[in-house]
Amino acid sequence: MGDYLVRATAADAQIRAFAVTSRQLVEEARKAHNTSPVVTAALGRLMTGAVMMGSMLKGDQDMLTLQIHGAGPVHGLTVTADAKGNVKGYADNPQAMMPPNHLGKLDVGGVIGPGVLTVMKDMGLKEPYASNIELKTGEIGDDLTYYFAASEQVPSSVALGVLMEKDNRVRQAGGFIIQLMPFTADDVIDRLEQKLSAMKSVTAMLEEGNTPEQILEMVLGDLGLEITDTMPVQFACNCSKERVEKVLVSLGKTDLQEMTAENKEVELHCHFCNKNYIFTVEELRRIKDGIKDKT
């Protein structure tokens, strides 16, 4: 079965929850960008978090962007997601390496280093909503947990994980977000905290064969869990030669004239999916000639 996300409520809607299995979409990103294992884990966690946060958006055209700028060797990560389960992303330095951490695991916090997380939501207004927070650990789940509390005033628990095979393929990937509504009773909060403190890692639960529904059942089963929705999620880039051509149009006639004068084809690159688009000299002339002169 492909990657998918579930949405749920519990404790008579005092809690809302999201869980996702994302192995295939993280593997697609790994193949597209040829990322090192630790960068695959970092980018995979951010994409997994983003696809769940994207499902919280209200409008079909709304877009979420998560950007991390860090002092570590990966330098930065950029991920975008929409409300329909589509997510894409890239790393500034996809081949960055880092020794394992003290637990012998991939050191995501180390490869990112101290830095800043920026969350942008484009909801069709004049300016997108943007919020910046300082990274707490660089492990991404902790940082998104802090973002929800600090910027959205929503107490949350974000758990994300990516497990790699020895041949560098993605073995497991997924995560969950549990959020408390403002009216959540104290006894519900106490029970939830006890459950979360005893939970295994996301990848351990996935490795045992648990589905997103079963993972939420482990956390919220005794709090009246209700699955409200499921939807497929995927790595998807909406770039195309036609969209890239608009970038060339935006340069204007003068710049395009200079390009055609060099009599060389132009290659433009999509960071998100690593595709290249080649425009011949004839195509550049056609684009230039199609631009109306300003009057």
N, C-alpha and C positions, 0 to 999 in steps of 0.2 A: 504493500500500500504506500502511496506517496505521502509527502509531508502534509500535515494539516494542523489546524488550530482549533481549540475548543474554548468557548466562553461559558461562564457559569456564575451562579450566585449561591450563597449559603446563608444560614442563620436568618431566614426571612428577609433576604436582600440587604442584610447588614454588611455582607462581604460580597465583593465581586472578584472573579478569578479568571485567569487566562492560562492556558498551557498549550505547548506546541512541540511537535517533533519536527526537526529541521535538518536532518542528516543530508538529504538530497540537495537542498538549496545551498548548504555550506560546501558540499562537495563540488557543486557547479561553480561556485565562486573560486574554490581552490584550483580547479582545472583552468578556469578562465585567466587567472592571475599567476598561476604557478607559485603559490605562496609557500613559504617555509612552514613547518609544523606549528611553531609558536605563533606565527602571524595568522595561519588558518584558524587557530583557536581564538585569537583575539578578534579577528574579523567575523568569525562565526558567531561568537557570543554577541557582538554588537548587532549583527543582522538578526539574530534570534530575538533579542530584546526589541529591536525596531519593528519587526513584523507583528509582534504582539501589541506594541504601542500604536502602530498604524491602524490596527483593528479597533482602536478606541476612537478614531477620527469619525466625525459625524457625516461629512459630505463625501460623495463619490469622487470629487475632484481634489479633495484635500490631500496634502502631502506632508510627510514628516521627514526631517533630515537630522541625523545625529552625526556630529563631528567631534573627533577627539584630536587634540594637538598635545603631544607629549614630548618630553626631553629624551625619551628612550630611542633605541635604534630604529623603530618602525616610523618614527616622526609623527605620523597622523593616520587616522582612519576616517572615511566618509561613507555613510550609509543613508539611503533614502527608502521609504516605504509608503505605500498608499493604504487606503481602507479596504482594498480588495484582496489582500494577501500577497501582493507583489513587493519584492524587496531586491535591492542591488547595492553593491558597495565595493570599495577598493581601499588598498593600503598604499601610503606614499612610498614605502620601501618594502615591497612584498617579499623580498628575500632576507629580511632582517633575521638574525640569529640571536639566541640567548641561552646560556647554560640552564639546566633544570633548576628549579628552586630547592629550598631546603627539604621539601617533601618528595623530591625526585620527580615533580610534575612540571609541565610546560609553564614557564614563568611569564604569564601574560602581563602581570603588573610590572615586571621588570622590563619587558620589551616596549611597553608604553611609557613608563616612567612618570615623574610628576608632570602635571599638565592640567588642561581645562576641557570640560565637556560642554559643547554647545548643542542645545535642542532648539530646532526651528520648526514651526508649524505654519504652512502656507494654507490658509483657509479662505482664499479668494478676496481677502481684504487688501487695502492699498499696500500695507507693509506686513510681512510675515511676523508672527510672534516669535521672539527669540529669548532664550534664557541661557546664561553661562554659570557653571559651577566649577569649583576646583575639584579635581579628582581626589577621591579619598584613598583608594588603594590601587586604581588602575585595573582591578580585576573585572570591571564593567558591571557585574551584578550589584556589587556594593555601591558603585557610583550612581547607577540608575535608581537604586533604593533611596539614596540621599537626594537625588534630583526630585523625585516625587514628593518627599517630605519638605524640602527647602523651597522649591519653586511652585509646586501645585498644592501644597499643604494636604497631601493625601498620604497617610501612613501606609507603607507598602512593604512587601517582601519580594525581592526579585532574585530568582535563582536561574543561572545560565550555565551550560556546560557543553564542551566539545571534546570528544574522545577520539584519538587518532590510532590508526593501524600502524604496524611497523613499516609498511611500504608507503606511509604518508597519506593514504586515503583516509577519509572521514569514516569512523566506525559508528559513532553515535553523536547526535547533537539535539539539543532541545532546551526547554526552560519553562518556568512558570512565573506569573505575577499574581500576588494576592494583595487586595486592597481593602482597607476598612472605610466604610462610609462614616460620615460625621456622627451618626446616631448609634454607632456600635456599642453594645453594652459591655461593661467591664468584664463580666464573667466570660463572655464570648472571646474577648481579647486575650484573657488569661489562657483559655483552652487552646486558642490558636497558637499562642507563643509556645506552649508546651509541645504541641505537635511539631511545629517548625524546628524547635531545638533538637528534636529526636530524629529528624529526617536524614536519610542518606543523600548523597549528591544526586543531582539530576541524571548524570551519565550512568551512575550505578543503578538507578531505578530503570532507566531505559535499557541498560545492558541485561537486566533481569527479564526483559520482555514487556515491561509495563507501557501502556498507551498513555497519551495525555489525559484521557478520562480516568484511568486507574491511578495516575499520579495525583490528580485532584481528589480522588476518592480517599487516598491515603492521608491527605492533609485535612480535608473538609468533610469526610464521610459521616462523621458523627455530629456534624453541624447542619445537616439537612441540605446536602449538595444537590443542586439542580443544574444540569447541563442545558443551556439555553440555545446554543448555536454551534455549528461546526463549519469550517470552510477550508479549502485547500490553500496552501501557501507555496510560493515558488520564487526562485531567483529569476528575475525577468528585467531585461533592459529594453526601454522603448526607443532606443536610438534607431535611426535608419538613414539612408543616403539623403532622403528628402529633408529630414530634420537637420542633418549636418549642412546641407546646402543653404539653409536659412542663415547659418553662421557666416557663410561666405557672403551672402547677400548683405548682411549687416555691416560688412567691412566697407561697402560702398564702391563706387566705380573707380575711384582713383587707385585704391589698393589693388583691386582686381586687374586694373590696367597694368600695374607694375608686375603682378604675377604672370600675366600672359606675355609680357615683354621678355620675361626670362625664358620663355618657351620650354618650361618644364612642368610636368604634372605635379599636383599638390596632394599630399597625404595628410588627412586629419584623423585624429585618434580619439576614441571614446574611452575615458578612464574607467567607467563603470563595468564594461564588459570586455575591454581590451581589443575591440574590433578596430580595424583601420579602413578608412574610406578614401579611395583614390579618385581624383578629378583630373581628367585630361586637359590639355591646353584648349581643345575645342569646347569642352564642357565649361571651362572657366570663361571663355569668350561668350558662350551662350548666356551664362548667368549675368555677366557684365552687361551685355546688350539688353537683357531683360529688365534692368533697373531703370526706372523712369528718371529723367533729369529733373532736378529741383527747379521750381519756377518761383 
